[in-house]
Amino acid sequence: MSQYKLIHCNINGKDVEKMVDVRASLTDMLRNEYHLTSVKKGCEVGECGACNVLINGEAFNSCIYLAVWAEGKRIRTLEGLMSPDGELSDIQQAFIDETAIQCGFCTPGFIMTAAEILESGKLYTDDELRKLLSGHLCRCTGYENIFRAVKKTMYRRLGKEIDF
Amino acid sequence: MNKVGRSEVRVDGFDKASGRTKYYEDRIPAGALYVRIKHAEIAHAMVRSIDTSTAEAIPGVVKVLTCFDVPDLPFPTAGHPWSMDPGHQDVADRHLLNRHVRYWGDDVAVVIAENEVAANQGVRALKVEYDPLPFVLDVQKAMEPGAPQLHERFPGNILKHTDLRKGDYQAAIREPGLIKVEGWYDTPTVQHCHIENHGCFAYEENGRIVVVSSTQIPHIIRRVVGQALGRPWADIEIIKPYIGGGFGNKQDALYEPLCAWCTTQVGGRCVRLDCSREETFVSNRVRHAIRFHIVTWLRKDGVIAARKVECFSNQGAYASHGHSIVAKAMGSFPQHYPCDNMECDAWTVFTNRPAAGAMRGYGMPQASFADESNIEDCARALGMDSYEFRKKNIMPQGFHDGFSGNTNYYDSYRQCMAKGAAYIDYERKKKEFSHDTGDIRRGIGVATFWYNTAVYPISLETSSNRMQLNLDGTVTFQCGETEIGQGADTAYAQMVAEAVGLKSYRDVHVKSCQDTDITPTGLGAYASRQTYVAGFSIRQTADILRGKILERACQETRQAVGNMDIVDGMIVRKNDDAPLMSLKELAMTAQYDPVHSQHITAESTYTIRNNAYSFGCTFAEVEVDIPLCKVTVKNIVNVHDCGKLINPALAEAQVHGGMSMAIGYGLSEQLIFDEKTGKPLNGNLLDYKLSTFMDHPHLEAEFVENAEPTSPFGTKALGEPPACSGAPAIRNAILDATGVAIDRTPINPHVLFAEFTKAGLIHDDWREEE
């Protein structure tokens, strides 16, 4: 069995290919081969959510997703949310404005799950939102302002009045 | 307009929201060697031998180093400032690797390899033979005669014992008619659980050692690495990039000394040492589990006549921050609820558990749990309302502590409690919930705490910083008090803008990354000190910088120095507010003057010889499902008097995080050890129950802003205080709901099942049928 395999995929809108160690996680590939360091390592066993990325639009802990499974997939990391001219997306700006960031280590993973939530176009209840975001651990914020940032952005995108 | 007191967005917000912020691991050069540690799988033993041959034969393994290879240079790890008084120096009980294994997870060897896989394989291939020794996990069992001994220098496993005496306790308790309220209160071993694990990398450069580390205390780490390696301290350069949280764990030399030594063993090649989550739980630091025994003697009118407090602090295997934590816990009692006759004792005791160090609150979450549990029991023994009893007995306005020099200038406690009671709707709900009799019952609990700001007079308090006037009129700012997620850099930017007279906090460029070769010496992030202590040196350095700017402006404008001011980035004439020149014009003119070129900078050190009381309280409302043994926090509020807020939004956010930690401390978090082997059983984020998004109600953070008179900016401690009073408030709310007083945390379903059964609230029909 060859230890390396050529993996083609689309990362943040760009078609790419690299030889990848078949034992490597998607986290390893994104960090080491593509220098996408927003993908953070907090546990490497799928407990904390810091390494979360979108794969074909769906949030995954990339630490327990093999790099070779990325063949043919569309992968998005936090680096891909910013517009080409350096403008932050609404959810990134909301994290800043709502003071939802402290040490910043869980932030990339959270924002990518938020992106999945927002792109669904659905209006979730508070309980649903909490459950959808509960795959991420944060020790700084008590989740309070993260919740506000996501909820406010969801309402804004749907053109609805916020009820806090 | 004021630059402080405003909810500005974080100076590092954009980079953190876009994912470009670099933490230590993002800066490791390609090709760095991997260091992996062999941790002992036994709680107490001597290493007889380590067979490294199989590991060394693995392709990619570069070097194996064991406890038999390390220098015999014992070093201390606590993140305290060095003391010139040998009697006040930290206990040097550590080696880089240990022949005497003192806990399950101790470090006995390392494998250095070209890649991660080889390093891990190498560790698994090491064959360690041990001569096992008996071990002890419980703090009081470790004090018994005949208990297994951990350190030769500390007979009976006692690291230290101190006491406090006030009045005459023994005589006071003979007063007729006193009511005795006695309890044993147990707090668990918990871990900081910052989402970024500790790690570092090291390499040699021109014969010196550079270590880039996820630490809160770069300047202190430089000293410890020097001590551990027997090198002059200036041979060591520590670089601290952004870090993913610390909460005190990284206020300790963790693996920087070992990593630094490893690079010297492979010819100065870059080596990386990354802790896994499992290593972070067991082989970094934990919070001290402290057991308290409290006896309170009450008069019928609700006055506390005498109090006895005994504190038994479980230090684990190594001294780390040691006795300072329980000493602080014990010291809180006589000030929190002052009474005339007190007898307090504290012991710090070695056991075969992971080493306990600093963790957010530094003894106060433990003390607050015990004190506020006992005080609640006192109120109930008298039939008094919980809030009223506290109002009657808590530290009064004007209270002065001779040792710290602290004064309770305002009536902060009562103001905080009044605000908390109003938010939670205390009186109405107390009445309403008292009628609950079914399976689901509701209750309200209150708890309070106090906290010192910074560490004066116990240790040195010093802060240095440098300000540089840039050619565009902005200021670059550096100091040794680190950003660890709390928002210190943003607070500094606001204070510097205010003190210098800049237009916006955005005109201050805070160099977040400390480099001990370049950054003015500071002590780092701990003791909720950064904003308070940096405030002194910021004001002082800003005055020096302003003096230089105005002197130069005097040359350029011919106006007297005393008749000029700097306002919003402009030099103005005071008498008529006429704008004279901008800081940009001044900086350009001064720098490019062909005859008298001037680069305008200022740097100074301030030795802080003040401390400040920080106060607060928690009110919690819970719903207890008795048959399910389940507690739901329905409503919770923290109210803090941390002086004037520099940035209200950041302050509020910091309180949320502390409240979350306190909820975990009260209800779910604990590191569990196997009694038979001493092995930690749940050192991972799945089995260790950290609060998730689903475990909190809305977290309400409120403030009473009494300006702290000693601070140039009227501010005082906030970093740690939010973690202190939440757990006892929840405990007291459960007591209010069910009548069952639970004297240990976490109050999880296992504990509730036992306690509710004992109280006759639930009956185990299944067992009875059996």
HADDOCK unambig.tbl for C-alpha pairs under 7 A between the chains (distance, minus, plus):
assign (segid A and resid 37 and name CA) (segid B and resid 26 and name CA) 6.12 0.50 0.50
assign (segid A and resid 38 and name CA) (segid B and resid 19 and name CA) 4.47 0.50 0.50
assign (segid A and resid 38 and name CA) (segid B and resid 20 and name CA) 6.42 0.50 0.50
assign (segid A and resid 42 and name CA) (segid B and resid 195 and name CA) 5.40 0.50 0.50
assign (segid A and resid 42 and name CA) (segid B and resid 196 and name CA) 5.41 0.50 0.50
assign (segid A and resid 42 and name CA) (segid B and resid 197 and name CA) 6.35 0.50 0.50
assign (segid A and resid 42 and name CA) (segid B and resid 277 and name CA) 6.80 0.50 0.50
assign (segid A and resid 43 and name CA) (segid B and resid 276 and name CA) 6.59 0.50 0.50
assign (segid A and resid 43 and name CA) (segid B and resid 277 and name CA) 5.08 0.50 0.50
assign (segid A and resid 47 and name CA) (segid B and resid 685 and name CA) 5.92 0.50 0.50
assign (segid A and resid 47 and name CA) (segid B and resid 686 and name CA) 6.13 0.50 0.50
assign (segid A and resid 78 and name CA) (segid B and resid 18 and name CA) 6.38 0.50 0.50
assign (segid A and resid 78 and name CA) (segid B and resid 19 and name CA) 6.06 0.50 0.50
assign (segid A and resid 79 and name CA) (segid B and resid 18 and name CA) 6.23 0.50 0.50
assign (segid A and resid 79 and name CA) (segid B and resid 19 and name CA) 6.20 0.50 0.50
assign (segid A and resid 82 and name CA) (segid B and resid 18 and name CA) 6.93 0.50 0.50
assign (segid A and resid 92 and name CA) (segid B and resid 17 and name CA) 5.40 0.50 0.50
assign (segid A and resid 95 and name CA) (segid B and resid 17 and name CA) 6.89 0.50 0.50
assign (segid A and resid 96 and name CA) (segid B and resid 9 and name CA) 6.47 0.50 0.50
assign (segid A and resid 96 and name CA) (segid B and resid 13 and name CA) 5.54 0.50 0.50
assign (segid A and resid 96 and name CA) (segid B and resid 17 and name CA) 6.89 0.50 0.50
assign (segid A and resid 97 and name CA) (segid B and resid 9 and name CA) 6.36 0.50 0.50
assign (segid A and resid 99 and name CA) (segid B and resid 9 and name CA) 6.98 0.50 0.50
assign (segid A and resid 99 and name CA) (segid B and resid 649 and name CA) 6.69 0.50 0.50
assign (segid A and resid 99 and name CA) (segid B and resid 650 and name CA) 6.61 0.50 0.50
assign (segid A and resid 99 and name CA) (segid B and resid 653 and name CA) 6.73 0.50 0.50
assign (segid A and resid 101 and name CA) (segid B and resid 13 and name CA) 6.96 0.50 0.50
assign (segid A and resid 102 and name CA) (segid B and resid 485 and name CA) 4.52 0.50 0.50
assign (segid A and resid 102 and name CA) (segid B and resid 486 and name CA) 5.89 0.50 0.50
assign (segid A and resid 102 and name CA) (segid B and resid 487 and name CA) 6.66 0.50 0.50
assign (segid A and resid 103 and name CA) (segid B and resid 243 and name CA) 6.64 0.50 0.50
assign (segid A and resid 103 and name CA) (segid B and resid 244 and name CA) 4.99 0.50 0.50
assign (segid A and resid 103 and name CA) (segid B and resid 245 and name CA) 5.48 0.50 0.50
assign (segid A and resid 103 and name CA) (segid B and resid 484 and name CA) 6.14 0.50 0.50
assign (segid A and resid 103 and name CA) (segid B and resid 485 and name CA) 3.41 0.50 0.50
assign (segid A and resid 103 and name CA) (segid B and resid 486 and name CA) 6.81 0.50 0.50
assign (segid A and resid 104 and name CA) (segid B and resid 16 and name CA) 5.44 0.50 0.50
assign (segid A and resid 104 and name CA) (segid B and resid 244 and name CA) 6.47 0.50 0.50
assign (segid A and resid 104 and name CA) (segid B and resid 485 and name CA) 6.99 0.50 0.50
assign (segid A and resid 105 and name CA) (segid B and resid 195 and name CA) 6.46 0.50 0.50
assign (segid A and resid 105 and name CA) (segid B and resid 196 and name CA) 6.43 0.50 0.50
assign (segid A and resid 105 and name CA) (segid B and resid 244 and name CA) 5.02 0.50 0.50
assign (segid A and resid 106 and name CA) (segid B and resid 195 and name CA) 6.73 0.50 0.50
assign (segid A and resid 107 and name CA) (segid B and resid 17 and name CA) 6.79 0.50 0.50
assign (segid A and resid 108 and name CA) (segid B and resid 17 and name CA) 6.98 0.50 0.50
assign (segid A and resid 108 and name CA) (segid B and resid 19 and name CA) 6.04 0.50 0.50
assign (segid A and resid 130 and name CA) (segid B and resid 693 and name CA) 5.64 0.50 0.50
assign (segid A and resid 130 and name CA) (segid B and resid 694 and name CA) 6.00 0.50 0.50
assign (segid A and resid 131 and name CA) (segid B and resid 694 and name CA) 6.44 0.50 0.50
assign (segid A and resid 133 and name CA) (segid B and resid 693 and name CA) 6.75 0.50 0.50
assign (segid A and resid 134 and name CA) (segid B and resid 692 and name CA) 6.01 0.50 0.50
assign (segid A and resid 134 and name CA) (segid B and resid 693 and name CA) 4.91 0.50 0.50
assign (segid A and resid 134 and name CA) (segid B and resid 694 and name CA) 6.42 0.50 0.50
assign (segid A and resid 137 and name CA) (segid B and resid 692 and name CA) 6.17 0.50 0.50
assign (segid A and resid 138 and name CA) (segid B and resid 195 and name CA) 6.66 0.50 0.50
assign (segid A and resid 139 and name CA) (segid B and resid 193 and name CA) 6.77 0.50 0.50
assign (segid A and resid 139 and name CA) (segid B and resid 194 and name CA) 5.87 0.50 0.50
assign (segid A and resid 139 and name CA) (segid B and resid 195 and name CA) 6.78 0.50 0.50
assign (segid A and resid 139 and name CA) (segid B and resid 657 and name CA) 6.41 0.50 0.50
assign (segid A and resid 140 and name CA) (segid B and resid 657 and name CA) 4.60 0.50 0.50
assign (segid A and resid 141 and name CA) (segid B and resid 653 and name CA) 6.00 0.50 0.50
assign (segid A and resid 141 and name CA) (segid B and resid 654 and name CA) 6.69 0.50 0.50
assign (segid A and resid 141 and name CA) (segid B and resid 656 and name CA) 5.67 0.50 0.50
assign (segid A and resid 141 and name CA) (segid B and resid 657 and name CA) 4.26 0.50 0.50
assign (segid A and resid 142 and name CA) (segid B and resid 656 and name CA) 5.13 0.50 0.50
assign (segid A and resid 142 and name CA) (segid B and resid 657 and name CA) 4.37 0.50 0.50
assign (segid A and resid 142 and name CA) (segid B and resid 660 and name CA) 4.82 0.50 0.50
assign (segid A and resid 143 and name CA) (segid B and resid 693 and name CA) 6.10 0.50 0.50
assign (segid A and resid 144 and name CA) (segid B and resid 656 and name CA) 6.74 0.50 0.50
assign (segid A and resid 144 and name CA) (segid B and resid 698 and name CA) 6.76 0.50 0.50
assign (segid A and resid 144 and name CA) (segid B and resid 699 and name CA) 6.58 0.50 0.50
